[in-house]
Amino acid sequence: MLEFKSICIHNKRSMSVELSQQNRSTTASTLSGTYYRWLTKIKNNNNQEAVSAPHQHSLISDVSGKLLSGQVTVLTGASGSGKSVLLRVLAGLLPMDSGEVCLQSVDPLHNPSYHSIHDTVPTQWRTQVSLLAQRPQLLEGSVLDNLQMPYNLQAHQHRNFDMDWHITQLSSLGRSADFLQQEANYLSGGERQLVNTLRLLQLSPQVLLLDEPTAALDSEVSTQLVHLLVNWARAETQRTLLWVTHDTQDVMPFADQHWSMQAGVLSKVF
Ligand SMILES: Nc1ncnc2c1ncn2[C@@H]1O[C@H](COP(=O)(O)OP(=O)(O)OP(=O)(O)O)[C@@H](O)[C@H]1O
């Protein structure tokens, strides 16, 4: 289960205003007279702007929620409303200005443990809370090279690559084992997303954050991928999915929760 509370993120403009205010204060303490009064006036003007228009400077405002184990949560909202920003924060890829994200796990003896994002090494956090990004980055080489790549990383060196598992998943996506030998550089956008998805799923994170995973796929493969992801989530009780999409048709029948993001504010639809 992943719980997040009171997350706030300001955009760069407001951060640069805050920083420049701090710099001006430091400089002003060494000055006096006209220049000091001028600096104070600028500072006050900036403060008035921030007070009169607080939401202009927030990408995410006081956002809280719970992703329960075994559940699929669908997140919708207008373009630019902050959905991807929230996913990146939960994955530990974007720092928050305030708030908490906490992962609850249960060991084989059913003892719960809690890990705060603030106290966990980022690489360790991302082995359990993984983001499937909108624009997949693949390396030069074959599909197989890309799928095997994570096992070179220290965080996954103790795991073994399972070729049979990949062939089974590819078959459910209408692809034969020959797909593994294709050059990643020549893949279509949709095929790149399939490789990216399998590359993450094989590592078995507890929380999977999906940023429009079916956007580049035709409707047949899109339906196949939705089934693959939902089946994957349901295969282990601790897994949970947070699914950002503009196309709810395929995934909504599997949704346990539906959230909506509007201008950085999260609300519950059900
Ligand atoms: N690191 C950042 N610093 C400042 N602004 C950012 C940053 N990342 C995103 N933004 C801005 O935050 C807003 C929300 O972006 P986000 O990518 O979360 O939108 P979205 O809801 O996922 O949209 P879409 O549905 O089109 O993918 C946008 O205006 C974007 O320009």
The ligand as a Gaussian input file, in Angstrom:
#p B3LYP/6-31G(d) Opt

LIG

0 1
 N        9.788000      20.092000     -13.369000
 C        8.864000      20.988000     -13.679000
 N        9.044000      22.293000     -13.360000
 C        8.109000      23.228000     -13.669000
 N        6.954000      22.944000     -14.291000
 C        6.718000      21.662000     -14.626000
 C        7.644000      20.622000     -14.338000
 N        7.132000      19.455000     -14.785000
 C        5.923000      19.761000     -15.329000
 N        5.683000      21.069000     -15.229000
 C        4.434000      21.769000     -15.643000
 O        3.406000      21.245000     -14.810000
 C        2.165000      21.209000     -15.509000
 C        1.570000      19.829000     -15.388000
 O        2.333000      18.935000     -16.193000
 P        2.004000      17.381000     -16.292000
 O        3.048000      16.795000     -17.203000
 O        1.895000      16.792000     -14.943000
 O        0.578000      17.374000     -16.987000
 P       -0.398000      16.153000     -17.265000
 O       -1.613000      16.319000     -16.436000
 O        0.340000      14.855000     -17.119000
 O       -0.754000      16.412000     -18.785000
 P       -0.937000      15.406000     -20.042000
 O       -2.276000      14.741000     -19.844000
 O       -0.935000      16.309000     -21.227000
 O        0.212000      14.435000     -20.055000
 C        2.484000      21.622000     -16.941000
 O        2.087000      22.963000     -17.102000
 C        3.986000      21.472000     -17.056000
 O        4.538000      22.397000     -17.942000

